[in-house]
Amino acid sequence: MKLSQINEIHDLLIAYAGGEYHKKGKISEDRDEIDMIITGVNMLGEELLATTVSRDYFSGIYNAVSNMVLVLSLKGEIEDSNSAVLDLLGYQNSVIKGKSIDAIVDEGNSSFFETSKNALGKDEVSTQKETRLISTNEKTIPVSSSFSKIIDKRGKLEGYLVVAEDMTEREEMEKLILRTIVETQEKEQKRVADDLHDSLGQELSTVKLLLSAINKNIQSADANYVAAFETCKNLLDSSIDNVRSICFNLMPASLERGGIEAALEELVQRLGQHDLIRFSLDIPDEIPTLDGSMEIAIYRVAQEFISNSTKHAQASEINIGLYLSQAHIQFDIEDNGVGFELDEKKYVDGGRGLSTMRSRVKAFNGSFKFASKTGQGTRLSIKFQLPELHGET
């Protein structure tokens, strides 16, 4: 065995250990066993070079994509993450490596890993869902996530891949569109209410005055005339009351004059006159000036909840509360009705009333908590950030 070739093999192995896979050993004309070893080492270098180029190429793509990518073990532990995880969430790969994916996902009481894994089933390779990831400063970021199996070339399950797209801009745009729709609807309802009050309401009142004046001038003793007059007068009174009620439901004047406090008090007073449902109202003595659209949102939620309780819940009591903290205003409303079991899918999809309430709250960046149980009534709690502060909702 030639010493120079032995040294060359040694140098090649040292070079490969340092990542210099491009180097090659020289093959002598002897074509002996040492030359065969050198040829094998050269082939090893070529394979290592090809593998490294592929790995670096993949790594470049892996860290260049704008979406967050996390590689999970079979137990749901984070094994690797790309640069977007640091950019969008603030986590270093070394910090979250080995932690459960559930540690950075805001899924309430459920496990993101278990629910996503179960959603795959036996035949599904990937599943999508919307959720929220928790950043290092405790903020939550809305994302559209893809949860996929990682299968090796032999078909063996090696782990899972999570790809999450930041949906913050889309969510804000949806809220802006929703808020614009809500405010446009409210403006139109106010216009209709004003038109009804200023035109039809005034005309009916004028007709009532004229009818009373005619009756005084005629002074008829005819029983038929008196009955017809009383019927007309009662119909006019009923029509005027109906117009006022419609105007109140469309846009209560008290909301514009006295704010949410006066509007809720008037609403409870009007509905409480019929003795069908007992109302309790808990409102602070002083409420800061709120955004008019936010006050309307609270009022509409109260209207919708009371309407549902009256029609479906068989409730005899409704409790309403408005509470203030330094950063938020919270509105709670609950009834003692029959309640119902809250199926998750039905709750997410919601009926028209529930969907409308949730949309109004979402439009103003509010939180929405709805709870119901058979025989235990229904409760809704919404919370809005006060306009002068900028804390997180």
Secondary structure, DSSP 8 states (H G I E B T S, - for coil): --HHHHHHHHHHHHHHHTT-TT------TT--HHHHHHHHHHHHHHHHHHHHHHHHHHHHHHHHSSSEEEEE-TTSBEEEE-HHHHHHH---HHHHTTSBGGGGB--TTS-HHHHHHHHHTTT--EEEEEEEEE-TTS-EEEEEEEEEEEE-TTS-EEEEEEEEEE-HHHHHHHHHHHHHHHHHHHHHHHHHHHHIIIIIIHHHHHHHHHHHHHHHHH----HHHHHHHHHHHHHHHHHHHHHHHHHHHH--HHHHHHHHHHHHHHHHHHHHTTSSSEEEEE--S------HHHHHHHHHHHHHHHHHIIIII--SEEEEEEEE-SSEEEEEEEE-S------HHHHHH--HHHHHHHHHHHHTT-EEEEEE-TTS-EEEEEEEE-TT-----
